[in-house]
Amino acid sequence: MAYRVDDIYALCEKLQANGVTINHPPWDGHMAFIKTPDGISIELLQKGDALPVREPWASMENVGSW
């Protein structure tokens, strides 16, 4: 399952602040993966062009699996 989002960094920040693990951070400003509590992998895709690369996302490691 995948969702296009308006601002991948803002959404990942909000999800992380609410306890969601970002399994694959949006290193490239375009794509990230999270997993639901029941194990469903969700891809998040930036609408339009990728956002400029920025920290802390660019330096984050992958965690778990997606």
trRosetta pair geometry for C-beta under 8 A, 3 or more apart (Angstrom, degrees):
i j d omega theta_ij theta_ji phi_ij phi_ji
1 40 6.7 22 20 162 125 115
1 41 7.5 158 39 92 80 57
1 42 5.3 -34 85 -114 100 74
1 43 7.1 176 94 24 46 78
2 42 7.1 147 -99 -171 35 61
2 43 3.9 -25 -107 72 91 106
2 44 7.4 -177 -156 -76 71 18
2 45 5.7 33 177 -11 115 115
3 42 6.7 7 3 179 104 108
3 43 7.4 168 23 87 58 58
3 44 5.8 -19 66 -114 89 63
3 45 7.0 180 89 28 39 79
4 45 5.0 -42 -102 80 62 97
4 46 7.5 7 -156 127 72 11
4 47 4.7 82 168 -78 109 82
5 8 5.4 118 77 -83 122 62
5 11 4.9 -54 -177 -15 152 157
5 44 5.4 -2 -4 -169 131 100
5 45 6.9 147 15 70 78 43
5 46 6.5 -49 66 -105 81 41
5 47 6.5 -140 78 -19 28 90
6 10 7.8 -27 89 55 88 127
6 11 7.8 127 52 -41 70 116
6 47 5.9 -13 -102 21 39 127
7 10 3.9 35 107 21 122 116
7 11 6.3 151 86 -16 67 86
7 46 7.7 19 -132 -129 22 92
7 51 7.2 64 -145 -66 67 147
8 11 5.9 -58 -144 41 30 109
8 12 6.1 29 159 -18 66 109
8 26 4.6 140 137 -111 126 164
8 29 6.6 143 58 -168 128 46
8 30 7.1 136 -3 -145 164 6
8 31 7.6 -72 -138 -66 157 11
8 32 6.0 151 -175 -1 115 117
8 44 5.7 137 -131 132 96 114
8 45 7.5 -75 -85 159 124 13
8 46 4.4 -72 -25 -76 122 91
8 51 6.4 -155 39 9 101 126
9 12 5.9 -57 -144 39 27 108
9 13 6.2 29 156 -20 64 108
9 26 6.4 -125 -77 71 63 140
9 29 7.2 -24 -46 -125 105 74
9 51 6.2 -94 -15 82 114 160
9 54 6.8 12 -106 61 150 119
9 57 6.4 -105 -115 -31 93 147
10 13 5.7 -55 -148 36 29 113
10 14 6.4 28 155 -17 64 107
11 14 5.7 -56 -148 38 31 111
11 15 6.2 30 155 -18 67 107
11 44 6.4 -165 100 -161 138 148
12 15 5.7 -53 -143 39 31 111
12 16 6.0 32 157 -19 65 109
12 22 5.4 47 -158 -100 106 139
12 25 6.9 95 -172 -142 152 71
12 26 5.8 -146 -32 0 154 116
12 32 5.6 -113 -86 -155 127 179
12 44 7.1 178 -67 78 92 160
12 57 7.0 76 92 -99 152 122
13 16 5.9 -56 -144 38 26 110
13 17 6.3 28 155 -20 62 109
14 17 5.8 -55 -147 36 28 112
14 18 6.5 12 157 -5 62 111
15 18 6.0 -73 -154 46 29 101
15 20 3.9 -54 169 57 94 136
15 22 6.8 111 94 -69 120 92
15 34 6.4 -79 160 -92 154 155
16 19 7.9 127 -174 -4 29 8
16 20 6.1 -84 -78 67 35 77
16 21 7.8 62 -114 -114 74 23
16 22 5.7 -34 -77 -23 106 111
20 34 5.6 5 166 -152 117 136
21 34 6.8 145 84 -143 56 82
21 35 7.0 -14 73 41 103 90
21 63 6.1 -97 178 90 118 129
21 64 6.5 78 128 2 141 139
22 25 5.1 66 131 -88 127 68
22 26 7.9 -73 -171 -12 134 74
22 32 6.0 -42 -159 -175 106 123
22 33 7.7 115 -173 75 61 48
22 34 5.9 -53 -114 -88 49 88
22 60 7.2 16 93 145 123 156
22 63 7.6 85 83 37 54 109
23 33 4.8 -54 71 100 107 96
23 34 6.0 151 7 -115 93 30
23 35 5.6 62 -35 -14 137 100
23 41 7.6 -67 45 -130 155 94
23 62 6.4 21 161 -163 62 79
23 63 5.7 -115 -131 72 51 69
23 64 4.8 -77 -122 70 103 107
23 65 6.7 -25 -164 88 136 14
23 66 4.3 153 108 -65 142 107
24 31 7.4 -15 116 125 120 88
24 32 5.8 177 93 -156 76 51
24 33 3.9 46 33 31 109 101
24 62 5.3 -3 -101 -117 68 97
24 66 5.3 -67 -13 -8 113 155
25 32 6.0 -28 -165 -122 23 105
25 57 4.8 -173 163 -154 118 77
25 60 3.9 77 -12 77 160 133
25 61 7.9 80 4 60 120 18
25 62 7.5 -136 8 -85 79 52
26 29 6.0 76 152 -96 107 20
26 30 6.8 169 -160 45 95 34
26 31 6.3 165 -123 74 77 28
26 32 4.0 -57 -60 -56 83 108
26 44 7.2 -66 -74 89 115 113
26 46 7.4 98 -152 -44 135 110
26 51 7.9 40 145 48 131 112
26 57 5.2 -24 69 -170 74 142
27 53 7.0 -1 161 -133 57 104
27 57 6.1 -166 -93 144 35 89
27 58 5.4 87 -149 -124 69 49
27 60 7.3 -140 -78 54 83 86
28 31 6.6 15 57 29 109 82
28 50 5.7 -49 140 -155 86 148
28 53 6.4 -43 -134 -90 34 98
29 46 6.2 6 149 -34 65 161
29 50 4.1 103 95 170 98 92
29 51 3.6 -137 -167 65 117 70
29 52 6.0 138 -79 67 162 13
29 53 5.5 -116 -26 -78 112 47
29 54 7.2 75 -80 10 108 81
29 57 7.8 114 -72 100 60 145
30 45 6.8 -7 166 -151 69 67
30 46 4.9 -98 -131 25 43 116
30 50 3.7 -51 -65 -104 99 106
30 51 7.5 -175 -60 22 52 67
31 43 6.6 -23 -159 -169 97 99
31 44 6.9 147 -156 80 45 60
31 45 5.7 -7 -102 -104 75 67
31 46 7.3 -96 -54 1 45 86
32 43 7.5 150 80 -159 43 53
32 44 4.5 -10 61 56 92 110
33 41 5.9 -11 -168 -169 113 99
33 42 6.9 151 -154 78 61 47
33 43 5.6 -29 -98 -101 79 61
33 44 7.2 -170 -81 14 28 80
33 66 3.6 51 139 -153 149 154
34 41 7.7 158 85 -153 38 53
34 42 5.2 -17 65 61 84 100
34 44 6.9 43 1 -21 100 114
34 66 7.7 54 18 -120 6 113
35 39 6.3 -16 179 -143 113 31
35 40 6.8 158 -158 75 66 36
35 41 5.3 -32 -101 -97 83 59
35 42 7.1 166 -97 15 29 78
35 64 6.6 -103 10 124 140 146
35 65 7.7 58 -60 82 146 59
35 66 6.2 -142 -58 -113 101 68
36 39 6.7 -36 72 36 80 21
36 40 4.4 11 29 50 120 90
36 41 8.0 -120 8 -57 79 18
36 42 6.5 79 -37 -20 90 115
41 65 7.9 -70 -87 123 126 73
41 66 4.7 116 -140 -175 124 64
43 66 7.8 102 -80 164 75 124
46 49 7.6 -35 118 104 121 30
46 50 5.6 106 64 -118 146 49
46 51 5.9 -145 -135 -13 155 90
51 54 7.5 -51 128 5 109 109
53 57 7.7 -140 -163 86 65 105
53 58 5.0 71 175 -86 102 125
54 57 6.2 55 82 37 64 106
54 58 6.4 -173 90 -21 15 111
55 58 5.5 -65 -81 34 59 101
55 59 5.9 17 -124 4 94 110
56 59 5.9 -70 -170 50 64 101
56 60 6.1 79 135 -50 86 98
57 60 5.7 -47 -148 8 35 118
62 66 7.9 -104 -157 -7 111 114
